Amino acid sequence: MIQQRLRQLRLARGMTLDDLAQATGRIVTRQAISKYEHGQAQPSPTVLHHLAMALGVRTTDLLNSHEAQIELIAHRKRASLGKRQHEQMEALAQEALRDRLYLQELIGEPAQLALPLFEYPVTSLDDAETAATDLRARWGLGSAPIADLTDTLEEHGLHVIALDAIDGFDGVAAIARDEHGAALAAAVIGRRSLDGARWRMNLAHELAHLVLQPHDGLDEEKVAFRFAAALLAPANALRSHIGEHRTHLYLEELLLLKRHFGMSIQALLYHMQTLGIINQRLYRSWMIKLSERGWRTAEPEPLPPEEPLWLRRATLRALAEELIDPAEARRLLGEEVPVQDIPERSEGRCQRLLRQPLAVRHAVLAEQVAAAADLYPFPATEANEVATREHA
């Protein structure tokens, strides 16, 4: 059944049904595509091949070979995004996590999710601070600054996904579950950013949505921010650097704290006033200064960006072991990959195909039948029968 995969890929590319039909050269109508997406009909191998080409993927990528159901958690919706844009961002997030599940299964890497999913009940903002302290203890982080939050999350089994998203999207958390509801994987997904401080705060914010259970009536975004700030700058560590109470702050102090904790000046100031280190008057005074200098959108001394590494490592491993081809590696990474260092193997194409999952083998054969249809005089219905026999 390809309906979920087809719709997900179409939405991720921002295409309407008519856009996709046009991209196939009108070999299929928008009405037919709608039927495919609702499971009311199945495309022939030839049509499947053209749909894959129009979406920029292989025929095998249209197969929904994973039974995992992906749940998006607390997507931060902004009024500036329309419904179609929301759907596109959600589809991109789901597609990215499915790609990682596929790779994880392909290379045989067991899931090692060391995350207390929704284990922390929160009835007040102070509970969010306590939860961050407890998670730091579980992960053996102590109270020292987290040098690379992205690496830390990947080390504990989370998928960290950077999307080249549109303006207005900050991030979302996601959980992949099996048919019994058990968690297979979890991801924190953020908009790719050259601002390391913004990226780290977004990741910590989405992590909060995966581990906290806010009480009804609490503002979930405020709860998530309190957790994120406490994770990056624990209260005791912050007080030891800045003092219990301050009535004045120098810019140089704030820049030093920014580099030390890996947080923006704005986030640090908000955290300090929440903890009572500074009062509301001093906080508002500094926010006015930041606005006047244009630093609310672009702070001075930006932190270097962090890069997720798991996807690259897993993709290169799969490529080196010939579990995927260079084209698939390029699709997964969104860029060309070096293949000159991979030694040639004596294993034939058929042997490599036989090592793939059954559904993938079927799709490869169907794609070959569709690609060769023009070489034979029999009509498409006979081609479909050939594909059926090949599948059997």
DOVOVO-272290 format. One record per residue (C-alpha): x, y, z negated; residue number from 0. Coordinates in steps of 0.25 Angstrom, whole numbers, plus 5000, padded with zeros to 4 digits. Layout:
REM DOVOVO-272290
     xx     yy     zz     k
      X      Y      Z   NUM
...
END
This chain:
REM DOVOVO-272290
     xx     yy     zz     k
   5000   5000   5000     0
   5006   5013   5004     1
   4995   5023   5001     2
   5002   5029   4988     3
   5016   5030   4994     4
   5010   5036   5007     5
   5002   5047   4999     6
   5014   5049   4990     7
   5024   5052   5001     8
   5014   5060   5009     9
   5011   5069   4997    10
   5026   5070   4993    11
   5029   5076   5007    12
   5018   5086   5006    13
   5010   5080   5018    14
   4995   5079   5020    15
   4989   5067   5026    16
   4988   5075   5039    17
   5003   5079   5038    18
   5007   5065   5037    19
   4998   5060   5049    20
   5004   5071   5057    21
   5018   5067   5053    22
   5015   5053   5058    23
   5012   5059   5072    24
   4997   5056   5069    25
   5000   5041   5071    26
   4991   5041   5058    27
   4979   5050   5054    28
   4978   5057   5041    29
   4965   5049   5038    30
   4974   5036   5040    31
   4984   5041   5030    32
   4974   5044   5020    33
   4969   5030   5021    34
   4983   5025   5019    35
   4985   5033   5007    36
   4971   5028   5001    37
   4974   5014   5004    38
   4963   5013   5014    39
   4972   5008   5025    40
   4986   5004   5028    41
   4995   5010   5039    42
   5001   5001   5050    43
   5016   4999   5050    44
   5017   5009   5061    45
   5009   5020   5054    46
   5017   5017   5041    47
   5030   5019   5048    48
   5025   5033   5054    49
   5019   5037   5040    50
   5033   5034   5034    51
   5040   5042   5045    52
   5031   5054   5043    53
   5034   5053   5028    54
   5049   5052   5030    55
   5050   5038   5023    56
   5052   5024   5027    57
   5040   5015   5029    58
   5044   5007   5016    59
   5043   5020   5008    60
   5028   5021   5011    61
   5026   5008   5003    62
   5021   5009   4989    63
   5030   4998   4984    64
   5030   5002   4970    65
   5018   5000   4961    66
   5022   5011   4951    67
   5012   5021   4948    68
   5018   5035   4946    69
   5012   5044   4936    70
   5016   5059   4936    71
   5017   5066   4923    72
   5013   5080   4920    73
   5016   5086   4934    74
   5018   5101   4931    75
   5008   5107   4941    76
   5009   5122   4945    77
   4998   5130   4950    78
   5008   5134   4962    79
   5007   5119   4967    80
   4995   5115   4975    81
   4989   5101   4974    82
   4996   5096   4987    83
   5009   5101   4981    84
   5006   5094   4968    85
   5004   5081   4975    86
   5016   5082   4983    87
   5025   5084   4970    88
   5018   5072   4964    89
   5020   5064   4976    90
   5035   5068   4977    91
   5037   5064   4962    92
   5030   5051   4964    93
   5038   5047   4976    94
   5051   5051   4970    95
   5048   5042   4958    96
   5044   5030   4967    97
   5057   5032   4975    98
   5064   5030   4962    99
   5056   5018   4958   100
   5059   5012   4971   101
   5074   5014   4970   102
   5074   5009   4956   103
   5067   4996   4960   104
   5076   4995   4973   105
   5089   4995   4965   106
   5084   4987   4954   107
   5086   4997   4943   108
   5078   4994   4931   109
   5069   5006   4925   110
   5075   5011   4912   111
   5066   5022   4908   112
   5070   5026   4894   113
   5059   5036   4892   114
   5048   5036   4881   115
   5036   5039   4890   116
   5026   5048   4883   117
   5031   5043   4870   118
   5031   5057   4863   119
   5018   5062   4858   120
   5018   5077   4858   121
   5008   5085   4849   122
   5017   5098   4848   123
   5028   5104   4856   124
   5037   5100   4844   125
   5034   5085   4848   126
   5040   5088   4861   127
   5053   5093   4855   128
   5053   5080   4846   129
   5051   5071   4858   130
   5063   5077   4866   131
   5072   5075   4854   132
   5067   5061   4852   133
   5070   5058   4867   134
   5084   5064   4866   135
   5086   5054   4855   136
   5081   5042   4863   137
   5090   5046   4874   138
   5102   5048   4865   139
   5103   5063   4870   140
   5105   5069   4856   141
   5104   5084   4856   142
   5114   5087   4866   143
   5111   5094   4879   144
   5107   5084   4890   145
   5117   5087   4901   146
   5110   5081   4912   147
   5095   5078   4910   148
   5093   5072   4923   149
   5103   5061   4921   150
   5098   5059   4907   151
   5084   5056   4912   152
   5089   5047   4923   153
   5097   5039   4912   154
   5085   5036   4904   155
   5077   5031   4916   156
   5069   5043   4921   157
   5069   5046   4936   158
   5073   5061   4938   159
   5067   5066   4951   160
   5070   5080   4957   161
   5060   5084   4968   162
   5062   5095   4978   163
   5048   5100   4974   164
   5041   5112   4978   165
   5040   5125   4969   166
   5030   5123   4958   167
   5034   5109   4954   168
   5043   5107   4942   169
   5042   5092   4939   170
   5034   5080   4935   171
   5036   5067   4927   172
   5032   5053   4933   173
   5031   5039   4928   174
   5030   5027   4937   175
   5022   5015   4931   176
   5020   5001   4935   177
   5006   4994   4936   178
   5006   4992   4921   179
   5008   5006   4918   180
   5023   5004   4913   181
   5032   5015   4916   182
   5042   5011   4927   183
   5049   5025   4928   184
   5048   5039   4925   185
   5053   5052   4932   186
   5055   5066   4929   187
   5053   5074   4942   188
   5057   5089   4944   189
   5059   5099   4955   190
   5073   5099   4960   191
   5080   5111   4954   192
   5094   5117   4954   193
   5091   5123   4941   194
   5096   5112   4931   195
   5089   5118   4919   196
   5075   5118   4926   197
   5077   5104   4931   198
   5081   5099   4917   199
   5069   5106   4910   200
   5060   5100   4921   201
   5065   5086   4919   202
   5064   5087   4904   203
   5050   5093   4905   204
   5045   5081   4914   205
   5052   5071   4904   206
   5043   5077   4893   207
   5031   5073   4901   208
   5036   5059   4901   209
   5039   5057   4886   210
   5029   5066   4879   211
   5014   5064   4876   212
   5009   5078   4873   213
   4996   5080   4865   214
   4984   5085   4871   215
   4983   5100   4871   216
   4998   5102   4872   217
   5004   5109   4884   218
   5012   5098   4891   219
   5021   5107   4898   220
   5025   5114   4885   221
   5027   5101   4878   222
   5036   5096   4890   223
   5044   5109   4889   224
   5047   5108   4874   225
   5051   5093   4876   226
   5060   5097   4888   227
   5067   5109   4881   228
   5069   5100   4868   229
   5075   5089   4877   230
   5085   5098   4883   231
   5088   5107   4871   232
   5084   5101   4858   233
   5080   5110   4847   234
   5092   5107   4838   235
   5102   5109   4849   236
   5096   5122   4854   237
   5096   5128   4840   238
   5110   5124   4838   239
   5114   5131   4850   240
   5105   5144   4849   241
   5102   5144   4834   242
   5089   5143   4826   243
   5083   5157   4829   244
   5088   5167   4839   245
   5083   5182   4841   246
   5092   5184   4853   247
   5099   5176   4864   248
   5110   5179   4874   249
   5108   5175   4888   250
   5122   5168   4887   251
   5117   5159   4876   252
   5105   5155   4884   253
   5114   5152   4896   254
   5123   5143   4887   255
   5110   5136   4881   256
   5105   5134   4896   257
   5118   5127   4900   258
   5119   5119   4886   259
   5105   5113   4886   260
   5102   5113   4901   261
   5090   5122   4900   262
   5085   5135   4906   263
   5086   5148   4898   264
   5071   5149   4899   265
   5069   5135   4893   266
   5079   5137   4882   267
   5072   5150   4878   268
   5058   5143   4878   269
   5064   5132   4870   270
   5070   5141   4860   271
   5057   5149   4857   272
   5050   5136   4856   273
   5059   5131   4845   274
   5059   5145   4838   275
   5073   5148   4841   276
   5069   5161   4848   277
   5056   5168   4846   278
   5045   5172   4857   279
   5050   5186   4858   280
   5064   5182   4862   281
   5059   5171   4871   282
   5051   5181   4879   283
   5062   5191   4879   284
   5071   5181   4886   285
   5060   5177   4896   286
   5058   5191   4900   287
   5073   5192   4902   288
   5074   5180   4910   289
   5062   5185   4919   290
   5069   5198   4921   291
   5081   5192   4926   292
   5074   5182   4935   293
   5079   5170   4927   294
   5066   5164   4924   295
   5067   5157   4938   296
   5082   5157   4940   297
   5091   5157   4927   298
   5105   5160   4926   299
   5116   5149   4926   300
   5107   5138   4931   301
   5111   5124   4927   302
   5115   5114   4937   303
   5105   5104   4942   304
   5104   5090   4938   305
   5102   5079   4948   306
   5095   5065   4946   307
   5104   5054   4950   308
   5096   5041   4949   309
   5090   5042   4963   310
   5103   5045   4970   311
   5110   5033   4963   312
   5098   5023   4965   313
   5097   5027   4980   314
   5112   5026   4982   315
   5112   5012   4975   316
   5100   5007   4984   317
   5107   5012   4996   318
   5120   5006   4993   319
   5113   4993   4990   320
   5105   4994   5003   321
   5092   4994   4996   322
   5089   5007   5004   323
   5094   5013   5017   324
   5100   5027   5019   325
   5087   5032   5024   326
   5080   5028   5011   327
   5091   5033   5002   328
   5090   5047   5010   329
   5075   5047   5007   330
   5077   5044   4992   331
   5087   5055   4990   332
   5083   5065   5000   333
   5096   5066   5006   334
   5107   5058   5014   335
   5115   5048   5007   336
   5129   5043   5009   337
   5129   5029   5015   338
   5143   5028   5020   339
   5148   5022   5007   340
   5139   5010   5007   341
   5146   4997   5012   342
   5139   4990   5024   343
   5133   4977   5020   344
   5131   4964   5027   345
   5117   4962   5022   346
   5107   4964   5034   347
   5095   4972   5035   348
   5085   4961   5033   349
   5092   4957   5020   350
   5091   4971   5015   351
   5076   4971   5019   352
   5074   4958   5011   353
   5079   4965   4999   354
   5068   4975   4999   355
   5055   4974   4992   356
   5044   4967   5000   357
   5036   4979   5003   358
   5048   4987   5008   359
   5051   4975   5017   360
   5037   4975   5023   361
   5038   4990   5025   362
   5051   4989   5032   363
   5045   4979   5042   364
   5033   4987   5044   365
   5042   4999   5047   366
   5050   4991   5057   367
   5037   4986   5064   368
   5032   5000   5065   369
   5045   5006   5071   370
   5046   4995   5081   371
   5031   4996   5086   372
   5035   5004   5098   373
   5044   4993   5103   374
   5033   4983   5105   375
   5021   4983   5114   376
   5010   4978   5104   377
   5001   4987   5097   378
   5002   4993   5083   379
   4992   4983   5078   380
   5002   4971   5082   381
   5013   4979   5075   382
   5005   4979   5062   383
   5003   4964   5063   384
   5018   4962   5065   385
   5021   4971   5053   386
   5011   4962   5045   387
   5018   4950   5049   388
   5031   4956   5045   389
   5026   4959   5032   390
   5021   4945   5030   391
END
